[in-house]
Amino acid sequence: MGVLIAALNLSKSFGGLSAVRDVSFEVHSGEIYGLVGPDGAGKTTTIRLLCGAYLPDYTVEGGESRIMLGGFDMIHDPEKARSQVGYLPQRFSMYEELTVLENIRFFAEVRGQAASDWLESCMEILEFVGLADFINRKAGQLSGGMKQKLGLAAALVHHPRVLLLDEPTTGVDPVTRQDFWQLIIRLVSSSGNNANGTAVFISTPYMDEAARCTRIGFMLEGRLVEQGSPSELQKPLIGRILELSGTPLPLLRQIAKKCKFVEDVQMFGDRLHLRVGAGKAGEALSLLKGQIEKQGGQTRSLRVISPILEDVFMEFSQDLG
């Protein structure tokens, strides 16, 4: 599979604030690359660099920064590079007084489709995203999830090879999030085995969405601190995450933090995740059980569990801090 997105040493500062610092990655045809990080980590700035809304700080000829999209250089040949890209920003950017079909027609014609050709192609896309029955509804009257689907349809109208999605499911309900991800997975699956395949680059604050991606990049304070497939990122923590639940939870947390084998304690709802040193799970279990009983606590669950991406992210966050 060919490389459709290649970013090299991207940096961007605003005044004295460094929003993106020397970020590099590649995304191949048929891949979904998830950029994960907290608010302010630099995810949106990275996507705006990719789509050409911002220029990176280093753009000298033959210099450090480089952005290649579908084989074209965004810095030196932006028009051809942008022709490869479909972009869905965080904020709804359709014309609310126009209908669904009128919006799609506008974006199709802006992208160069002839007036005689746009209808069949656009209806196929609206069918794909589930809006074919709502073509006469004004965009401003759509639900939040339907607006995001309309935005996706507009991004797909010229059949781009590169799809850039900036937190597309933020603020929508869980069912709509699921539907949206099924669309993305179908899109990549249907194109991944042909020469004109699609690469998706998506930013998300949700770890359950990140787990659906082919590869993930963890971003903190403008830096890409680690990247790899979900299984690759979780592998170093296998056998090192304990789940602890019981009462009173504040006491259990205090005991866990004082355990010499425990490196970190995080709250997950009504239970704790404890990260222990490599090969120390057995000793930690024994010591914790004894200390909880000694101090009057009650344990409902104390066991080794498989790591989740939240555990991985917490480790990276702690290491950076």
QUIKAVEN-V631882 format. One record per residue. N is the residue number from 1. RES is the residue in one small letter. D_LAST is the distance of its C-alpha to the last C-alpha in Angstrom with 1 decimal. Layout:
n=N res=RES d_last=D_LAST
n=N res=RES d_last=D_LAST
This chain:
n=1 res=m d_last=36.7
n=2 res=g d_last=36.2
n=3 res=v d_last=33.0
n=4 res=l d_last=33.3
n=5 res=i d_last=29.9
n=6 res=a d_last=28.5
n=7 res=a d_last=25.7
n=8 res=l d_last=24.9
n=9 res=n d_last=22.3
n=10 res=l d_last=22.2
n=11 res=s d_last=20.7
n=12 res=k d_last=21.5
n=13 res=s d_last=21.0
n=14 res=f d_last=22.6
n=15 res=g d_last=23.5
n=16 res=g d_last=20.5
n=17 res=l d_last=18.1
n=18 res=s d_last=16.9
n=19 res=a d_last=17.0
n=20 res=v d_last=17.2
n=21 res=r d_last=16.3
n=22 res=d d_last=18.4
n=23 res=v d_last=18.7
n=24 res=s d_last=21.4
n=25 res=f d_last=23.0
n=26 res=e d_last=26.5
n=27 res=v d_last=28.2
n=28 res=h d_last=31.6
n=29 res=s d_last=34.6
n=30 res=g d_last=34.5
n=31 res=e d_last=30.8
n=32 res=i d_last=28.5
n=33 res=y d_last=25.0
n=34 res=g d_last=22.5
n=35 res=l d_last=19.6
n=36 res=v d_last=17.1
n=37 res=g d_last=14.3
n=38 res=p d_last=14.0
n=39 res=d d_last=16.2
n=40 res=g d_last=15.4
n=41 res=a d_last=13.6
n=42 res=g d_last=16.7
n=43 res=k d_last=18.9
n=44 res=t d_last=22.0
n=45 res=t d_last=21.8
n=46 res=t d_last=21.7
n=47 res=i d_last=24.8
n=48 res=r d_last=26.5
n=49 res=l d_last=26.2
n=50 res=l d_last=27.7
n=51 res=c d_last=30.6
n=52 res=g d_last=31.4
n=53 res=a d_last=30.7
n=54 res=y d_last=28.4
n=55 res=l d_last=28.9
n=56 res=p d_last=26.0
n=57 res=d d_last=25.6
n=58 res=y d_last=27.1
n=59 res=t d_last=30.5
n=60 res=v d_last=32.8
n=61 res=e d_last=35.4
n=62 res=g d_last=34.1
n=63 res=g d_last=30.7
n=64 res=e d_last=27.2
n=65 res=s d_last=26.7
n=66 res=r d_last=28.8
n=67 res=i d_last=29.4
n=68 res=m d_last=32.1
n=69 res=l d_last=33.3
n=70 res=g d_last=36.3
n=71 res=g d_last=37.1
n=72 res=f d_last=37.3
n=73 res=d d_last=35.2
n=74 res=m d_last=33.7
n=75 res=i d_last=33.4
n=76 res=h d_last=37.0
n=77 res=d d_last=38.8
n=78 res=p d_last=37.2
n=79 res=e d_last=40.3
n=80 res=k d_last=40.7
n=81 res=a d_last=37.0
n=82 res=r d_last=37.0
n=83 res=s d_last=40.1
n=84 res=q d_last=38.0
n=85 res=v d_last=35.4
n=86 res=g d_last=35.5
n=87 res=y d_last=32.9
n=88 res=l d_last=32.1
n=89 res=p d_last=30.0
n=90 res=q d_last=28.2
n=91 res=r d_last=31.1
n=92 res=f d_last=34.7
n=93 res=s d_last=36.6
n=94 res=m d_last=40.1
n=95 res=y d_last=43.2
n=96 res=e d_last=43.7
n=97 res=e d_last=47.4
n=98 res=l d_last=48.1
n=99 res=t d_last=48.6
n=100 res=v d_last=46.5
n=101 res=l d_last=49.1
n=102 res=e d_last=49.5
n=103 res=n d_last=45.7
n=104 res=i d_last=45.7
n=105 res=r d_last=48.9
n=106 res=f d_last=47.4
n=107 res=f d_last=44.4
n=108 res=a d_last=46.6
n=109 res=e d_last=49.0
n=110 res=v d_last=46.2
n=111 res=r d_last=45.1
n=112 res=g d_last=48.7
n=113 res=q d_last=50.3
n=114 res=a d_last=54.0
n=115 res=a d_last=55.3
n=116 res=s d_last=57.5
n=117 res=d d_last=54.7
n=118 res=w d_last=51.8
n=119 res=l d_last=53.1
n=120 res=e d_last=53.2
n=121 res=s d_last=49.8
n=122 res=c d_last=48.1
n=123 res=m d_last=49.8
n=124 res=e d_last=48.4
n=125 res=i d_last=44.9
n=126 res=l d_last=45.5
n=127 res=e d_last=46.9
n=128 res=f d_last=43.9
n=129 res=v d_last=41.5
n=130 res=g d_last=43.9
n=131 res=l d_last=45.3
n=132 res=a d_last=48.7
n=133 res=d d_last=50.3
n=134 res=f d_last=48.8
n=135 res=i d_last=49.8
n=136 res=n d_last=51.8
n=137 res=r d_last=49.2
n=138 res=k d_last=47.6
n=139 res=a d_last=43.9
n=140 res=g d_last=43.3
n=141 res=q d_last=44.8
n=142 res=l d_last=42.5
n=143 res=s d_last=40.0
n=144 res=g d_last=36.3
n=145 res=g d_last=36.2
n=146 res=m d_last=39.4
n=147 res=k d_last=38.1
n=148 res=q d_last=35.2
n=149 res=k d_last=37.8
n=150 res=l d_last=39.9
n=151 res=g d_last=37.0
n=152 res=l d_last=36.6
n=153 res=a d_last=40.3
n=154 res=a d_last=40.3
n=155 res=a d_last=37.5
n=156 res=l d_last=39.7
n=157 res=v d_last=43.0
n=158 res=h d_last=43.3
n=159 res=h d_last=42.0
n=160 res=p d_last=38.9
n=161 res=r d_last=37.4
n=162 res=v d_last=33.9
n=163 res=l d_last=32.6
n=164 res=l d_last=29.5
n=165 res=l d_last=28.5
n=166 res=d d_last=25.9
n=167 res=e d_last=25.0
n=168 res=p d_last=28.7
n=169 res=t d_last=28.7
n=170 res=t d_last=26.7
n=171 res=g d_last=29.0
n=172 res=v d_last=31.7
n=173 res=d d_last=32.9
n=174 res=p d_last=32.1
n=175 res=v d_last=35.5
n=176 res=t d_last=35.1
n=177 res=r d_last=31.7
n=178 res=q d_last=33.4
n=179 res=d d_last=36.3
n=180 res=f d_last=34.2
n=181 res=w d_last=32.4
n=182 res=q d_last=35.7
n=183 res=l d_last=36.9
n=184 res=i d_last=34.1
n=185 res=i d_last=34.6
n=186 res=r d_last=38.3
n=187 res=l d_last=38.0
n=188 res=v d_last=36.0
n=189 res=s d_last=38.2
n=190 res=s d_last=41.3
n=191 res=s d_last=40.3
n=192 res=g d_last=38.4
n=193 res=n d_last=41.4
n=194 res=n d_last=43.2
n=195 res=a d_last=43.1
n=196 res=n d_last=42.0
n=197 res=g d_last=39.1
n=198 res=t d_last=36.2
n=199 res=a d_last=32.4
n=200 res=v d_last=30.2
n=201 res=f d_last=26.8
n=202 res=i d_last=25.4
n=203 res=s d_last=22.3
n=204 res=t d_last=21.6
n=205 res=p d_last=19.3
n=206 res=y d_last=21.2
n=207 res=m d_last=20.3
n=208 res=d d_last=24.0
n=209 res=e d_last=24.9
n=210 res=a d_last=22.4
n=211 res=a d_last=24.1
n=212 res=r d_last=27.3
n=213 res=c d_last=26.1
n=214 res=t d_last=27.3
n=215 res=r d_last=23.9
n=216 res=i d_last=20.5
n=217 res=g d_last=17.8
n=218 res=f d_last=14.3
n=219 res=m d_last=13.1
n=220 res=l d_last=9.9
n=221 res=e d_last=10.2
n=222 res=g d_last=13.4
n=223 res=r d_last=12.6
n=224 res=l d_last=14.2
n=225 res=v d_last=11.8
n=226 res=e d_last=14.6
n=227 res=q d_last=18.1
n=228 res=g d_last=21.1
n=229 res=s d_last=23.5
n=230 res=p d_last=22.5
n=231 res=s d_last=24.1
n=232 res=e d_last=22.4
n=233 res=l d_last=18.9
n=234 res=q d_last=20.0
n=235 res=k d_last=21.9
n=236 res=p d_last=19.3
n=237 res=l d_last=18.9
n=238 res=i d_last=22.6
n=239 res=g d_last=23.8
n=240 res=r d_last=20.4
n=241 res=i d_last=20.3
n=242 res=l d_last=22.5
n=243 res=e d_last=23.8
n=244 res=l d_last=24.8
n=245 res=s d_last=27.1
n=246 res=g d_last=29.6
n=247 res=t d_last=30.3
n=248 res=p d_last=29.2
n=249 res=l d_last=25.8
n=250 res=p d_last=24.1
n=251 res=l d_last=25.7
n=252 res=l d_last=24.6
n=253 res=r d_last=21.0
n=254 res=q d_last=21.3
n=255 res=i d_last=23.1
n=256 res=a d_last=20.6
n=257 res=k d_last=17.7
n=258 res=k d_last=20.0
n=259 res=c d_last=21.1
n=260 res=k d_last=20.3
n=261 res=f d_last=20.2
n=262 res=v d_last=17.6
n=263 res=e d_last=13.9
n=264 res=d d_last=12.9
n=265 res=v d_last=15.2
n=266 res=q d_last=15.4
n=267 res=m d_last=18.5
n=268 res=f d_last=20.7
n=269 res=g d_last=23.7
n=270 res=d d_last=25.9
n=271 res=r d_last=24.1
n=272 res=l d_last=20.9
n=273 res=h d_last=19.1
n=274 res=l d_last=18.1
n=275 res=r d_last=16.4
n=276 res=v d_last=18.2
n=277 res=g d_last=18.4
n=278 res=a d_last=20.7
n=279 res=g d_last=24.3
n=280 res=k d_last=23.6
n=281 res=a d_last=24.4
n=282 res=g d_last=28.0
n=283 res=e d_last=27.2
n=284 res=a d_last=24.6
n=285 res=l d_last=27.2
n=286 res=s d_last=29.8
n=287 res=l d_last=27.9
n=288 res=l d_last=26.5
n=289 res=k d_last=30.0
n=290 res=g d_last=31.6
n=291 res=q d_last=29.2
n=292 res=i d_last=29.6
n=293 res=e d_last=33.4
n=294 res=k d_last=33.5
n=295 res=q d_last=31.8
n=296 res=g d_last=33.9
n=297 res=g d_last=31.5
n=298 res=q d_last=32.8
n=299 res=t d_last=31.3
n=300 res=r d_last=32.2
n=301 res=s d_last=30.1
n=302 res=l d_last=28.1
n=303 res=r d_last=27.8
n=304 res=v d_last=26.0
n=305 res=i d_last=25.4
n=306 res=s d_last=24.5
n=307 res=p d_last=20.9
n=308 res=i d_last=20.5
n=309 res=l d_last=18.3
n=310 res=e d_last=16.3
n=311 res=d d_last=15.4
n=312 res=v d_last=14.4
n=313 res=f d_last=12.2
n=314 res=m d_last=10.5
n=315 res=e d_last=9.9
n=316 res=f d_last=8.5
n=317 res=s d_last=6.2
n=318 res=q d_last=5.1
n=319 res=d d_last=5.4
n=320 res=l d_last=3.8
n=321 res=g d_last=0.0
